Amino acid sequence: MPTSLIIEMKVVPSSGKSALVLDKSGRLKAFLKSPPEDGKANKELCKLLAQSLGCTQSAVTIIAGATSRNKKILLEIPLSFDEMLSKLGLAIQTKLPHP
């Protein structure tokens, strides 16, 4: 099992809500209340991910895109990408429900 995971995601600062979603292309997207000033949105993003995944904020590091809406984030948690999505309640439905 991996001990860390690198994810790419898009952030929407100053959106009036805090939420993690999957966009139409299956990419992780974060809506943040904080403005993109003085690292406020980045701090909120790390806190939101840590709370949602049940890990410490120190386990969440932005490794690229600190001043961009597109970010690369290192999660030092023993989860696969699919397990992380499942923990966030965003698992992609792969089977159609039976009628």
N, C-alpha and C positions, 0 to 999 in steps of 0.2 A: 504494500500500500504506500502511495506517495506521502511524503511528510510535508510537502508544500505544493502550492498550485499557483500558476500565474494566469490571471484572467484579464481580458480586455473588455472595457465597458465605456459607455458614453454617459456623461452627466449633464443634467439640465439644472443649473443653479437658479436661485431666485424663483422657483416654480410655485411656491406657496404650499408645498406638501413634501413630506419625506416618504419615498416609496421606491422599492426595487421592482422592476418589471422586465419582461422579455419583449423586445420589439418584434415586428413582423418577420424579420430575418433571423430571429432566434438569438439576437445579441442582448446581453445584459445592459440595462439602462437604469440609471438612478435619478430620481427627481429629488432635489434638495431645496430646503427652505432658505438656506444661507446664500448670501451674495458671493460672487467670485472675487472677494477682496481679502487681502491679508491672510490667505489660506483658510478662510472660514469654511468655504464649501468643501475643501479637501478634508478638514477636520471632521465635518459632519458626515462625509462619505465614509471615512474610516470608522467612526463611531457607529453609524448605521449598519455597516457590514459586520462589525464585531458583535453588536447586539443581536443581529439577525442570525448569525452563525453560532452564537454562544461561545465566543472566544474573547481573548483580551484584545484591546486596541493595539497593543504592541505586536500582535500577530498579523496586523494588516498594514502593509507598506505600499505607498504609491512609488513605483520604480520608474515610471515614464509618464509624461504628460501632465506634470504638476500645474502648468499654466494653460492646459488645453482641455477641451471638453472630452477628448478621447484619452483614456488613461489605461495604463498597464498596472495591475495591482498584484503584489505578491501576498498570498495568504499562507501563513505558516501553520497550516492545519492538515491533519491526516485524512483528507477527503479527495475523492475524484471530482471532476467537474460535474458529472451527473448527480453525485451524492450532495454536492454543494447546492445545486439547483433544487434538489428535493428538500433539503433542509430550509431553503428560502421559500419553499412552497411554490416553486416555479418549474417543477419538473415538466418536461415536454411530453405531452400525451402521444404515445407511439401506437396505441391500439384504439380503434374506434369502439365505443361502447356497443354492446349488443342490445338490440331493441327489446 
